[in-house]
Every structure is written in C-alpha cells, then in structure tokens.
Amino acid sequence: MNVEVSLQLYEMTQEFIKDKTKAKDFVHKIEQTIDSKFEFNTTRFLVKDDKVQILKTIYVVGVVQFIAIVASVIGIVSFILK
C-alpha cells in the first residue's frame, strides 16, 4: 500500500479513533491484511512455466492414449484373424 493511501486511511480513522497510537496500529493492521491477501492472490496465478508444464503433460497424456488405442485395435484385429 502506498504512502498516500496510508495517510488518507490514517486521517479517516482518526475521525473514529481519537487516540493517535490506536489509529496508527489499526491502519497498520489493515495494511498487513491487505498485503497478505494480495500476496495470496498473486501466488494463485499461472506463470509461463506453469502453462508450458501443463501443455507438456496434456501432450504426453494424449500420446499415451493414442498408443493405448492403437495397441488395443492391433490386439483385437490379431485375435479376430487367428
């Protein structure tokens, strides 16, 4: 949180909390809460490396499924021909 917003929040808080130390502590706790929520939300976003890893995994799963289908068809055809 930037200084201007903190100062505005402090001034607004002083209207309800007359003790300056308590108002300052209150604003500090609000800032900590906002910062922790912001950090939590930014860790939930995907980064480019995550996207690449997901695409690789999808590709590998697709290839394995294709191989399994081809092997099954070959097995069925060989069973029928015998």
Backbone atoms as SQL, in Angstrom:
CREATE TABLE atoms (id INTEGER PRIMARY KEY, chain TEXT, resi INTEGER, resn TEXT, atom TEXT, x REAL, y REAL, z REAL);
INSERT INTO atoms VALUES
  (1, 'A', 1, 'MET', 'N', 0.852, -1.160, 0.000),
  (2, 'A', 1, 'MET', 'CA', 0.000, 0.000, 0.000),
  (3, 'A', 1, 'MET', 'C', 0.906, 1.233, 0.000),
  (4, 'A', 2, 'ASN', 'N', 0.589, 2.224, -0.843),
  (5, 'A', 2, 'ASN', 'CA', 1.465, 3.373, -0.926),
  (6, 'A', 2, 'ASN', 'C', 1.207, 4.361, 0.208),
  (7, 'A', 3, 'VAL', 'N', 2.092, 5.337, 0.321),
  (8, 'A', 3, 'VAL', 'CA', 2.078, 6.268, 1.446),
  (9, 'A', 3, 'VAL', 'C', 0.837, 7.160, 1.428),
  (10, 'A', 4, 'GLU', 'N', 0.438, 7.610, 0.247),
  (11, 'A', 4, 'GLU', 'CA', -0.727, 8.497, 0.158),
  (12, 'A', 4, 'GLU', 'C', -1.989, 7.814, 0.660),
  (13, 'A', 5, 'VAL', 'N', -2.176, 6.577, 0.255),
  (14, 'A', 5, 'VAL', 'CA', -3.366, 5.837, 0.685),
  (15, 'A', 5, 'VAL', 'C', -3.309, 5.579, 2.185),
  (16, 'A', 6, 'SER', 'N', -2.127, 5.252, 2.681),
  (17, 'A', 6, 'SER', 'CA', -1.979, 5.019, 4.122),
  (18, 'A', 6, 'SER', 'C', -2.305, 6.281, 4.913),
  (19, 'A', 7, 'LEU', 'N', -1.830, 7.407, 4.429),
  (20, 'A', 7, 'LEU', 'CA', -2.094, 8.664, 5.114),
  (21, 'A', 7, 'LEU', 'C', -3.584, 9.007, 5.093),
  (22, 'A', 8, 'GLN', 'N', -4.228, 8.816, 3.955),
  (23, 'A', 8, 'GLN', 'CA', -5.668, 9.070, 3.868),
  (24, 'A', 8, 'GLN', 'C', -6.445, 8.147, 4.799),
  (25, 'A', 9, 'LEU', 'N', -6.046, 6.892, 4.827),
  (26, 'A', 9, 'LEU', 'CA', -6.707, 5.930, 5.705),
  (27, 'A', 9, 'LEU', 'C', -6.504, 6.314, 7.167),
  (28, 'A', 10, 'TYR', 'N', -5.308, 6.773, 7.499),
  (29, 'A', 10, 'TYR', 'CA', -4.996, 7.206, 8.865),
  (30, 'A', 10, 'TYR', 'C', -5.852, 8.409, 9.245),
  (31, 'A', 11, 'GLU', 'N', -5.993, 9.361, 8.338),
  (32, 'A', 11, 'GLU', 'CA', -6.796, 10.548, 8.617),
  (33, 'A', 11, 'GLU', 'C', -8.266, 10.198, 8.793),
  (34, 'A', 12, 'MET', 'N', -8.772, 9.286, 7.967),
  (35, 'A', 12, 'MET', 'CA', -10.164, 8.861, 8.105),
  (36, 'A', 12, 'MET', 'C', -10.372, 8.101, 9.412),
  (37, 'A', 13, 'THR', 'N', -9.397, 7.321, 9.803),
  (38, 'A', 13, 'THR', 'CA', -9.509, 6.530, 11.022),
  (39, 'A', 13, 'THR', 'C', -9.509, 7.424, 12.250),
  (40, 'A', 14, 'GLN', 'N', -8.782, 8.539, 12.192),
  (41, 'A', 14, 'GLN', 'CA', -8.726, 9.442, 13.340),
  (42, 'A', 14, 'GLN', 'C', -10.082, 10.068, 13.656),
  (43, 'A', 15, 'GLU', 'N', -10.980, 10.092, 12.692),
  (44, 'A', 15, 'GLU', 'CA', -12.320, 10.605, 12.962),
  (45, 'A', 15, 'GLU', 'C', -13.065, 9.709, 13.953),
  (46, 'A', 16, 'PHE', 'N', -12.786, 8.406, 13.901),
  (47, 'A', 16, 'PHE', 'CA', -13.494, 7.459, 14.756),
  (48, 'A', 16, 'PHE', 'C', -12.670, 7.030, 15.968),
  (49, 'A', 17, 'ILE', 'N', -11.352, 7.009, 15.799),
  (50, 'A', 17, 'ILE', 'CA', -10.466, 6.627, 16.901),
  (51, 'A', 17, 'ILE', 'C', -9.630, 7.854, 17.241),
  (52, 'A', 18, 'LYS', 'N', -9.882, 8.440, 18.398),
  (53, 'A', 18, 'LYS', 'CA', -9.222, 9.696, 18.766),
  (54, 'A', 18, 'LYS', 'C', -7.772, 9.492, 19.208),
  (55, 'A', 19, 'ASP', 'N', -7.467, 8.334, 19.757),
  (56, 'A', 19, 'ASP', 'CA', -6.091, 8.057, 20.188),
  (57, 'A', 19, 'ASP', 'C', -5.222, 7.806, 18.954),
  (58, 'A', 20, 'LYS', 'N', -4.174, 8.606, 18.784),
  (59, 'A', 20, 'LYS', 'CA', -3.346, 8.515, 17.570),
  (60, 'A', 20, 'LYS', 'C', -2.611, 7.180, 17.468),
  (61, 'A', 21, 'THR', 'N', -2.167, 6.661, 18.599),
  (62, 'A', 21, 'THR', 'CA', -1.437, 5.382, 18.547),
  (63, 'A', 21, 'THR', 'C', -2.360, 4.245, 18.142),
  (64, 'A', 22, 'LYS', 'N', -3.555, 4.232, 18.688),
  (65, 'A', 22, 'LYS', 'CA', -4.504, 3.180, 18.326),
  (66, 'A', 22, 'LYS', 'C', -4.904, 3.299, 16.862),
  (67, 'A', 23, 'ALA', 'N', -5.077, 4.525, 16.388),
  (68, 'A', 23, 'ALA', 'CA', -5.428, 4.729, 14.981),
  (69, 'A', 23, 'ALA', 'C', -4.289, 4.244, 14.081),
  (70, 'A', 24, 'LYS', 'N', -3.060, 4.543, 14.481),
  (71, 'A', 24, 'LYS', 'CA', -1.898, 4.110, 13.698),
  (72, 'A', 24, 'LYS', 'C', -1.791, 2.587, 13.687),
  (73, 'A', 25, 'ASP', 'N', -2.009, 1.953, 14.835),
  (74, 'A', 25, 'ASP', 'CA', -1.987, 0.488, 14.905),
  (75, 'A', 25, 'ASP', 'C', -3.091, -0.130, 14.054),
  (76, 'A', 26, 'PHE', 'N', -4.268, 0.484, 14.090),
  (77, 'A', 26, 'PHE', 'CA', -5.391, -0.003, 13.295),
  (78, 'A', 26, 'PHE', 'C', -5.074, 0.045, 11.803),
  (79, 'A', 27, 'VAL', 'N', -4.529, 1.174, 11.356),
  (80, 'A', 27, 'VAL', 'CA', -4.163, 1.323, 9.943),
  (81, 'A', 27, 'VAL', 'C', -3.077, 0.323, 9.578),
  (82, 'A', 28, 'HIS', 'N', -2.117, 0.117, 10.471),
  (83, 'A', 28, 'HIS', 'CA', -1.032, -0.847, 10.206),
  (84, 'A', 28, 'HIS', 'C', -1.594, -2.264, 10.047),
  (85, 'A', 29, 'LYS', 'N', -2.543, -2.631, 10.891),
  (86, 'A', 29, 'LYS', 'CA', -3.148, -3.965, 10.784),
  (87, 'A', 29, 'LYS', 'C', -3.931, -4.110, 9.483),
  (88, 'A', 30, 'ILE', 'N', -4.634, -3.062, 9.085),
  (89, 'A', 30, 'ILE', 'CA', -5.356, -3.106, 7.817),
  (90, 'A', 30, 'ILE', 'C', -4.378, -3.279, 6.658),
  (91, 'A', 31, 'GLU', 'N', -3.271, -2.532, 6.689),
  (92, 'A', 31, 'GLU', 'CA', -2.261, -2.650, 5.629),
  (93, 'A', 31, 'GLU', 'C', -1.692, -4.064, 5.565),
  (94, 'A', 32, 'GLN', 'N', -1.411, -4.647, 6.717),
  (95, 'A', 32, 'GLN', 'CA', -0.882, -6.015, 6.750),
  (96, 'A', 32, 'GLN', 'C', -1.884, -6.996, 6.151),
  (97, 'A', 33, 'THR', 'N', -3.150, -6.834, 6.488),
  (98, 'A', 33, 'THR', 'CA', -4.184, -7.722, 5.962),
  (99, 'A', 33, 'THR', 'C', -4.293, -7.595, 4.449),
  (100, 'A', 34, 'ILE', 'N', -4.292, -6.366, 3.952),
  (101, 'A', 34, 'ILE', 'CA', -4.385, -6.139, 2.503),
  (102, 'A', 34, 'ILE', 'C', -3.173, -6.725, 1.796),
  (103, 'A', 35, 'ASP', 'N', -1.982, -6.490, 2.352),
  (104, 'A', 35, 'ASP', 'CA', -0.763, -7.015, 1.730),
  (105, 'A', 35, 'ASP', 'C', -0.743, -8.536, 1.706),
  (106, 'A', 36, 'SER', 'N', -1.175, -9.167, 2.801),
  (107, 'A', 36, 'SER', 'CA', -1.171, -10.634, 2.825),
  (108, 'A', 36, 'SER', 'C', -2.187, -11.204, 1.842),
  (109, 'A', 37, 'LYS', 'N', -3.344, -10.579, 1.720),
  (110, 'A', 37, 'LYS', 'CA', -4.339, -11.054, 0.744),
  (111, 'A', 37, 'LYS', 'C', -3.840, -10.860, -0.679),
  (112, 'A', 38, 'PHE', 'N', -3.153, -9.750, -0.927),
  (113, 'A', 38, 'PHE', 'CA', -2.602, -9.507, -2.258),
  (114, 'A', 38, 'PHE', 'C', -1.551, -10.555, -2.598),
  (115, 'A', 39, 'GLU', 'N', -0.669, -10.876, -1.643),
  (116, 'A', 39, 'GLU', 'CA', 0.349, -11.900, -1.881),
  (117, 'A', 39, 'GLU', 'C', -0.296, -13.257, -2.129),
  (118, 'A', 40, 'PHE', 'N', -1.343, -13.574, -1.376),
  (119, 'A', 40, 'PHE', 'CA', -2.039, -14.850, -1.560),
  (120, 'A', 40, 'PHE', 'C', -2.645, -14.943, -2.950),
  (121, 'A', 41, 'ASN', 'N', -3.275, -13.859, -3.400),
  (122, 'A', 41, 'ASN', 'CA', -3.922, -13.866, -4.716),
  (123, 'A', 41, 'ASN', 'C', -2.914, -13.911, -5.850),
  (124, 'A', 42, 'THR', 'N', -1.757, -13.289, -5.686),
  (125, 'A', 42, 'THR', 'CA', -0.773, -13.312, -6.766),
  (126, 'A', 42, 'THR', 'C', -0.110, -14.672, -6.889),
  (127, 'A', 43, 'THR', 'N', -0.078, -15.459, -5.830),
  (128, 'A', 43, 'THR', 'CA', 0.527, -16.787, -5.931),
  (129, 'A', 43, 'THR', 'C', -0.405, -17.770, -6.633),
  (130, 'A', 44, 'ARG', 'N', -1.691, -17.433, -6.752),
  (131, 'A', 44, 'ARG', 'CA', -2.638, -18.329, -7.407),
  (132, 'A', 44, 'ARG', 'C', -2.610, -18.223, -8.921),
  (133, 'A', 45, 'PHE', 'N', -2.021, -17.172, -9.465),
  (134, 'A', 45, 'PHE', 'CA', -1.970, -17.001, -10.913),
  (135, 'A', 45, 'PHE', 'C', -0.952, -17.943, -11.533),
  (136, 'A', 46, 'LEU', 'N', -1.228, -18.365, -12.770),
  (137, 'A', 46, 'LEU', 'CA', -0.287, -19.198, -13.505),
  (138, 'A', 46, 'LEU', 'C', 0.798, -18.332, -14.124),
  (139, 'A', 47, 'VAL', 'N', 1.997, -18.851, -14.113),
  (140, 'A', 47, 'VAL', 'CA', 3.085, -18.174, -14.813),
  (141, 'A', 47, 'VAL', 'C', 3.371, -18.953, -16.090),
  (142, 'A', 48, 'LYS', 'N', 4.242, -18.421, -16.923),
  (143, 'A', 48, 'LYS', 'CA', 4.503, -19.034, -18.221),
  (144, 'A', 48, 'LYS', 'C', 5.040, -20.459, -18.065),
  (145, 'A', 49, 'ASP', 'N', 5.912, -20.681, -17.080),
  (146, 'A', 49, 'ASP', 'CA', 6.470, -22.029, -16.874),
  (147, 'A', 49, 'ASP', 'C', 5.382, -23.027, -16.510),
  (148, 'A', 50, 'ASP', 'N', 4.403, -22.590, -15.717),
  (149, 'A', 50, 'ASP', 'CA', 3.296, -23.477, -15.355),
  (150, 'A', 50, 'ASP', 'C', 2.492, -23.869, -16.588),
  (151, 'A', 51, 'LYS', 'N', 2.242, -22.891, -17.449),
  (152, 'A', 51, 'LYS', 'CA', 1.479, -23.173, -18.664),
  (153, 'A', 51, 'LYS', 'C', 2.214, -24.152, -19.562),
  (154, 'A', 52, 'VAL', 'N', 3.527, -23.976, -19.688),
  (155, 'A', 52, 'VAL', 'CA', 4.326, -24.883, -20.518),
  (156, 'A', 52, 'VAL', 'C', 4.283, -26.289, -19.933),
  (157, 'A', 53, 'GLN', 'N', 4.385, -26.399, -18.621),
  (158, 'A', 53, 'GLN', 'CA', 4.350, -27.710, -17.961),
  (159, 'A', 53, 'GLN', 'C', 2.991, -28.382, -18.170),
  (160, 'A', 54, 'ILE', 'N', 1.924, -27.619, -18.081),
  (161, 'A', 54, 'ILE', 'CA', 0.587, -28.177, -18.292),
  (162, 'A', 54, 'ILE', 'C', 0.433, -28.675, -19.727),
  (163, 'A', 55, 'LEU', 'N', 0.918, -27.885, -20.693),
  (164, 'A', 55, 'LEU', 'CA', 0.823, -28.306, -22.093),
  (165, 'A', 55, 'LEU', 'C', 1.636, -29.566, -22.354),
  (166, 'A', 56, 'LYS', 'N', 2.813, -29.687, -21.758),
  (167, 'A', 56, 'LYS', 'CA', 3.629, -30.896, -21.912),
  (168, 'A', 56, 'LYS', 'C', 2.886, -32.098, -21.339),
  (169, 'A', 57, 'THR', 'N', 2.287, -31.932, -20.189),
  (170, 'A', 57, 'THR', 'CA', 1.555, -33.031, -19.561),
  (171, 'A', 57, 'THR', 'C', 0.370, -33.462, -20.424),
  (172, 'A', 58, 'ILE', 'N', -0.365, -32.492, -20.960),
  (173, 'A', 58, 'ILE', 'CA', -1.503, -32.816, -21.834),
  (174, 'A', 58, 'ILE', 'C', -1.022, -33.563, -23.074),
  (175, 'A', 59, 'TYR', 'N', 0.094, -33.130, -23.649),
  (176, 'A', 59, 'TYR', 'CA', 0.650, -33.780, -24.829),
  (177, 'A', 59, 'TYR', 'C', 1.043, -35.227, -24.529),
  (178, 'A', 60, 'VAL', 'N', 1.719, -35.445, -23.404),
  (179, 'A', 60, 'VAL', 'CA', 2.155, -36.801, -23.039),
  (180, 'A', 60, 'VAL', 'C', 0.950, -37.700, -22.805),
  (181, 'A', 61, 'VAL', 'N', -0.064, -37.187, -22.123),
  (182, 'A', 61, 'VAL', 'CA', -1.267, -37.982, -21.873),
  (183, 'A', 61, 'VAL', 'C', -1.948, -38.339, -23.194),
  (184, 'A', 62, 'GLY', 'N', -2.006, -37.405, -24.130),
  (185, 'A', 62, 'GLY', 'CA', -2.603, -37.669, -25.436),
  (186, 'A', 62, 'GLY', 'C', -1.852, -38.732, -26.205),
  (187, 'A', 63, 'VAL', 'N', -0.520, -38.661, -26.163),
  (188, 'A', 63, 'VAL', 'CA', 0.299, -39.653, -26.872),
  (189, 'A', 63, 'VAL', 'C', 0.097, -41.037, -26.257),
  (190, 'A', 64, 'VAL', 'N', 0.064, -41.115, -24.931),
  (191, 'A', 64, 'VAL', 'CA', -0.136, -42.405, -24.260),
  (192, 'A', 64, 'VAL', 'C', -1.511, -42.976, -24.615),
  (193, 'A', 65, 'GLN', 'N', -2.526, -42.145, -24.645),
  (194, 'A', 65, 'GLN', 'CA', -3.865, -42.629, -25.018),
  (195, 'A', 65, 'GLN', 'C', -3.888, -43.121, -26.465),
  (196, 'A', 66, 'PHE', 'N', -3.217, -42.396, -27.357),
  (197, 'A', 66, 'PHE', 'CA', -3.158, -42.814, -28.747),
  (198, 'A', 66, 'PHE', 'C', -2.477, -44.178, -28.875),
  (199, 'A', 67, 'ILE', 'N', -1.365, -44.357, -28.179),
  (200, 'A', 67, 'ILE', 'CA', -0.644, -45.637, -28.216),
  (201, 'A', 67, 'ILE', 'C', -1.527, -46.749, -27.653),
  (202, 'A', 68, 'ALA', 'N', -2.251, -46.477, -26.579),
  (203, 'A', 68, 'ALA', 'CA', -3.130, -47.490, -25.991),
  (204, 'A', 68, 'ALA', 'C', -4.249, -47.877, -26.953),
  (205, 'A', 69, 'ILE', 'N', -4.810, -46.915, -27.657),
  (206, 'A', 69, 'ILE', 'CA', -5.881, -47.203, -28.624),
  (207, 'A', 69, 'ILE', 'C', -5.349, -48.033, -29.788),
  (208, 'A', 70, 'VAL', 'N', -4.179, -47.649, -30.321),
  (209, 'A', 70, 'VAL', 'CA', -3.583, -48.394, -31.445),
  (210, 'A', 70, 'VAL', 'C', -3.254, -49.819, -31.017),
  (211, 'A', 71, 'ALA', 'N', -2.710, -49.986, -29.831),
  (212, 'A', 71, 'ALA', 'CA', -2.369, -51.324, -29.343),
  (213, 'A', 71, 'ALA', 'C', -3.634, -52.166, -29.164),
  (214, 'A', 72, 'SER', 'N', -4.697, -51.555, -28.672),
  (215, 'A', 72, 'SER', 'CA', -5.957, -52.286, -28.495),
  (216, 'A', 72, 'SER', 'C', -6.522, -52.737, -29.836),
  (217, 'A', 73, 'VAL', 'N', -6.493, -51.853, -30.830),
  (218, 'A', 73, 'VAL', 'CA', -7.007, -52.207, -32.156),
  (219, 'A', 73, 'VAL', 'C', -6.168, -53.329, -32.754),
  (220, 'A', 74, 'ILE', 'N', -4.851, -53.243, -32.643),
  (221, 'A', 74, 'ILE', 'CA', -3.972, -54.298, -33.163),
  (222, 'A', 74, 'ILE', 'C', -4.262, -55.624, -32.454),
  (223, 'A', 75, 'GLY', 'N', -4.466, -55.563, -31.130),
  (224, 'A', 75, 'GLY', 'CA', -4.781, -56.784, -30.380),
  (225, 'A', 75, 'GLY', 'C', -6.096, -57.397, -30.803),
  (226, 'A', 76, 'ILE', 'N', -7.099, -56.580, -31.013),
  (227, 'A', 76, 'ILE', 'CA', -8.426, -57.090, -31.432),
  (228, 'A', 76, 'ILE', 'C', -8.345, -57.695, -32.832),
  (229, 'A', 77, 'VAL', 'N', -7.662, -56.988, -33.741),
  (230, 'A', 77, 'VAL', 'CA', -7.544, -57.496, -35.102),
  (231, 'A', 77, 'VAL', 'C', -6.754, -58.811, -35.146),
  (232, 'A', 78, 'SER', 'N', -5.669, -58.883, -34.388),
  (233, 'A', 78, 'SER', 'CA', -4.899, -60.134, -34.368),
  (234, 'A', 78, 'SER', 'C', -5.683, -61.283, -33.746),
  (235, 'A', 79, 'PHE', 'N', -6.520, -60.978, -32.750),
  (236, 'A', 79, 'PHE', 'CA', -7.357, -62.006, -32.125),
  (237, 'A', 79, 'PHE', 'C', -8.406, -62.510, -33.112),
  (238, 'A', 80, 'ILE', 'N', -8.992, -61.610, -33.885),
  (239, 'A', 80, 'ILE', 'CA', -10.016, -61.990, -34.858),
  (240, 'A', 80, 'ILE', 'C', -9.417, -62.825, -35.983),
  (241, 'A', 81, 'LEU', 'N', -8.231, -62.488, -36.447),
  (242, 'A', 81, 'LEU', 'CA', -7.590, -63.201, -37.561),
  (243, 'A', 81, 'LEU', 'C', -7.090, -64.589, -37.166),
  (244, 'A', 82, 'LYS', 'N', -6.921, -64.886, -35.925),
  (245, 'A', 82, 'LYS', 'CA', -6.429, -66.201, -35.526),
  (246, 'A', 82, 'LYS', 'C', -7.506, -67.225, -35.458);
